[in-house]
Amino acid sequence: MARPDMTLSVVGGIHTNVDGTNRLFEIALCTPGEPVHLLPEPKNKHDPSAVAVYSPRGAQIGYLSAARCGWIGAKINLGEDVRAIFQASGKGGSLIRVSFSGEDPVLPKSEPAKSQTRSLEWDDGFYPDEVWPDD
């Protein structure tokens, strides 16, 4: 039985790529659901288990977090069909969705935004204090 799809953090978006491209700019170009490429970097001087994440345009957008890169990098190196798509951007990085079933991952259903206004029929017994003018 294959593992369910996972959402993973992509870190290091604030850093500039070796070729001078801006990772945050590239993340801003990504749209939810588009494929991203995972590439293990066994010669990475900081972490030999690092897994780089690349956009469909071939620009690096960061690395998988240290908590998962070793495990996922090993799966990729063993030839398992690990697929990933862009999920969302975040402060200084992004999120990706990864599938281990050999099929494309599915984005999780987003919850509808909660309304900032109250319904006219809704009454919980709370009434704010009256705002008095300053004298």
N, C-alpha and C positions, 0 to 999 in steps of 0.2 A: 504494500500500500504506500503510495507516494505521500510525502508531507504536504500539508495544505500550503497555499501561497502565503508568503510572509512580506510584511512591510519592513524595510531596512533603512537606516540612516546613511546618508552620504555626507561625509564630513570633508572639511578642507576647502570649501567653496570660496573662502576669502583669499586664498592664495592665488597667485598668478602662475599660469603654466610655463614650462620651460621655453616654449615658443613665443611667449609674450601674450597669449590670449587670456582674456579675463573670464574666469570660471563663473562668476556671478552673472555676467552678461549672458554667457551660454545657458546657464540655468534659466534665466528669464526667457530665453527663446524656446525652451522645452515646453511641450504641452502634455497634459496627462494622457497616458495610454500609448505614447510613442515609444518604440523600442530603444533600450540603452544597451551598451556592450560592456561586459565585465571581463577584465583582463588581469590575471594574476601577475605580480611583479616579484619573482623570486630573487632578483638582483637588487631590490630596493634596499639602500643602505640603512634606512631607519627601521624597516620591518620586512623581513623576507617573506612573510605571509600576506603582505599587502595585496589588495585587489582594487585596481583602478576602475573608475566608472566613466564611460565615454558616451557622449550624445550621439544621435544619428548622424550629425555633421562631422563626427570624428574629433571633436574637442573634448578634452577631459573636464569633467565637472566635479571631480573629487575622488574620494576613496571610501570603500565600505568601512564602517566603524571597526575598531580593533576587536570588539566582542564577537563578530561573526566572520571576519575576513579569512581566518585560518580554516575554518570548517567549510566555507563556501569555496575558497580557493582550492582546497583538496578535492572537492566534488568536481570542479571544473577540470583539474589536472587528471582526474581519473576518467575523464571523457563523458561524465554524466551531462545530460541535456538540461542545463540551467539557463532559464530565460528570464529576462528582466524588462520592465517598462518603467517609464518615468511616472511618478505618482503626484508629487507636489513639491513646490519650492518652500523653503523655510529660511529662517534667519541664519545666514552664513553657510547654508548647505541645502540639502533637498532630501526627499524620500523617494525610494523606488519600491516597486512590487516585484517579487521574485517567485518563480514557479520552478518546482523540481520534478514535475510530472511529464516533462517533454512537450507540454502545451503552453501556449501563451498565458501569462498571468492575467487575472481579472482584477480590475480596480474594485476596492470595497465601495459599497454604497455609502454615499455621503448623507449625513443627517441634514434635514432642512434647517435653515437658519431660524433661530428663535426670534420671534417678533419682539421688537423693543416697545411696542405699544400694547396696551391692554384692550381686550375686547370689551365692548360696552355692556355685555351681559355678565361679565365676570365680576364677582364681588366677594372678596375674602374678608371684608370687615375692616380693612386697613384704609385709613384716610390720612394723608399727610397733613402736618400742621399748616395752618394758614401762614402765608408769608406777609408779614406786616412791613409797611414802609418805614424806612429809617427816619427818625426825627431830626 
